[in-house]
């Protein structure tokens, strides 16, 4: 993952960690500002499942605040080494779906993954950031369906 992209996402997650939002609509405004490429939903009610209401009546992201506060980057390099070692041992069918506008997974990172797992199928979804299913659910679902159908044809399912 691109460290700059990771910091951008963490910055978004941290921005309203303490104060939260007065309403679901205010949270939707924050998401719209962060993801200007994503078509805004007609209703912000779908966002409610990503929020929790605190005793003070304010809405906060459902993420564990301790996870956001305690992201330690000094261990990142070793973690990625371990992940790469594990990925190199994969023998099962693998699919990498990347949002072409992702700030987390760069084209170079995707290529590096494919070097480690050469049998992986790769789908690069245009018009999507790192939340591919949220940005382009139709394309995400189609890519997964095609991957699974391909497994059936190979006798792997």
N, C-alpha and C positions, 0 to 999 in steps of 0.2 A: 504494500500500500504506500501511497505517496504521503510522506510526513506532513507536507503543507496541507494536503486535503484532509488528513486526519485532524489537524489542528483546527481547520475551518469547521468541520463537523462538531468537534468537541466544543468549540466556541459557541456554536449555535445551541448545543445541548446545555451548556453552562449558563448562557445568557439570562435565562429566566428561572434558574434552578431554585433560588431562594425566594424571590418575590412572586413567581408564578404569573397568572393572568386573572383578570377580573371576570372573564367570560370565555366561553369556547370560541366566540367570534374573534376575540383579541388574540387567542392562540392561532387561529386561522390566518390572521393578519401577519403574524410572525413567520409562519410557514410560507405564506405567499411572498414575503420579502426575501426569504432565504432561497426559495425555489421559483424564481420569476419565470422560468421556462415551462413550469407545470401549469396546465390549465386548471384554473380554480374551480372547485366544486360549487355547485349552485347552493348547497347547504353545508354548513360547517359541522353538522351533527355527526357525520362519520368520524370526525376528529375526536369526538368525545371518548371513544374507546382507547385513545392514546393518552388520555388525561385522567387524573384522579383529583377529586375535590378534597381539600384539606379541611381541618376543623375551623380554620379561619374563613372558609367559604371561597378561597382562591383555588384556581385550577393550576396543577403542575403536571409536567410530563410524568408518565408512569414509570420511567426509568428509575432505577435505584440511584438516588443522589450520591451515595458513597462510591458507586462505580465511577461516576463522572468526576468526583473530587479526587479519587485515588488512582487515576490513570498514571502509571509510572512508565515513562519512556526509556529509562535506563535499561530495562529488561527487554525492550522490544527486539533488539538485534538477536538475542539468543532465542527468543520465542519464534521469530521468523526462521531461524536456522532449524529449529525443531520441527516447525511446520513443513519446511521444504524437505527435510529428511523423511518425514511421514508421507508426504505427497509422492515422493520418489518410489515408495513401496506400494502404492496403490495398484491393484490389478483389476478392480471392479470397474464397471463403466462410470465415467466421470463427465460432468457437464459444467463448464464455466460460462455463466451468463454475466455479461458486463454491460452496464449502461454506457453508451458511447460518450456521454457527457459527465461521466463519473469523476469526481474529484478525489476519490480514494484509490481506484484501480486504474492505473495509467495503461496505455497501449503496451508500453515496455514491460510493465508488471504482468500483464496478460501473456505476452510472448514468453517471458521468463517462466511462467507457470506451465505453459505448453511445452517448453523445452524439458521441464522436469517430468511432466505427465503427457507424453506425446500422443497417447491414445485418447486423450480427452477431446470431447466435442466442444467447440467454442462458438458462442453466439454473442455478437456485439450489437446491442439494440440501439438504434438511432432514436433520438428524441428522449432519451432516458438518462438520468443521473444515477447515483449509487443506489437509489431505491427504485429499481427497475419495475417491480410489480406495481408500485404506486404511480409511477410516471407513465408506464405503457403496459398495463396489465394484459391487454390483448396480445401484444407481441411476446411478453414473458410467458404467458400460458401457451401460446403457439409453439414457442421454442421448446418448452418442457414436453409438450405433447409430441412434437416431432422426435425429440430425443427418446422418449419412452416407446413410441411406435417403432423406431429404428431398432430398439433392443428386442422387441417382439420378433422382428424380421430376422434378427441374428440368432434367435433361439435363446436369448439371455433372460427373458422375462419369466 
